[in-house]
């Protein structure tokens, strides 16, 4: 067995790669090492169970709720480079729709509730920016919801020679998420992790892939800044580590100004 122990966070887990008789990786067993880690493991197992019909998600093999553990098939394949490839657009546009809608004003109210405990800290970093962002998002417009992976990044994609691109690590998935979330995550994450050389929101807005995505999803391209604000606020609420928060606030300022 090959075992990886996650970083010492509230969602820490043990990832065990199980080998077959030929010493090839056959399955992955994840075990929560904390209550948060266990919740993530079981959440991913639930998501994978609902995605069993799709070739772009691993198959769940077994779930052991009392042990905070679940096993899934191991996806063989190469990890792609950082470039956003045409096949990713196909994958994102074909993720299943929920059949429901969300108003952006409802999203604003949700973000207000999640970020209220952090407001004083955020206002010290950039006074008034959070209020301005929430005001801009308070827009009574319904957006169709869909499945969102939640961490759509090159390291969570496997290029399998038989079935094509497969997405792994589904613990942050949302079956009623906002469209463009995964596209924005891919772009912003690349910019954040590699020295802000990609250009952040200004570059994202000018890229043809954004216009193509909104066209193919039958969405008004004018929604891009508001959906980007919703994404950045969600990231702030999920992870307010100082360096990450500073980046997110800088990108919010670019949109608002």
C-alpha angles and dihedrals in degrees: 000000000000113000130195120192114208125233118280097269133128088263097050117155142172116241115199123188109210118211129213126220091278089055091247120137107261105168145002122231116197121194125185114235092192136025089262092049091048091051090052092050094050092043091054090048090053091049093049090049089058092047097051093119094059125085093209094069129062119252118250112234106184141348127210104186096179090056095042087239139131135171126214136177116274112242111223116209145092126289111239127229123257096275118113101237128206090246090062090061090055091049095049094045091050098051106121120268118230095222090235137094139222128205116227088230088060089051089051091053091049092049091048090056094048095044100041093092089054098043098100092049093047093047089056089057097045114001114228096355095116092052091049092050093050091048091053090049093049093096123137097227124127118228122191112244128224145168111298121192092207098211104046100171136137092257090058094054126083121193101217115192092219106043104017124230116010124188119221134187102047099173093115095048122135121194091200101042131137120270116251091030093114093043091052092045091055092051100041093044092053090051094047098046098042102050102277089281093133092069103244121231096346091059094041091054092052097048117105091225091071093053090045093051094050091046094050092046091049091239129143107255088218087073091070098092093047094047088048090053090051090050094049092047091049089053090049091052092047099046123014098174107151099247094043092045091050091054093048092049091050090054092047089053091053091055096043096045 
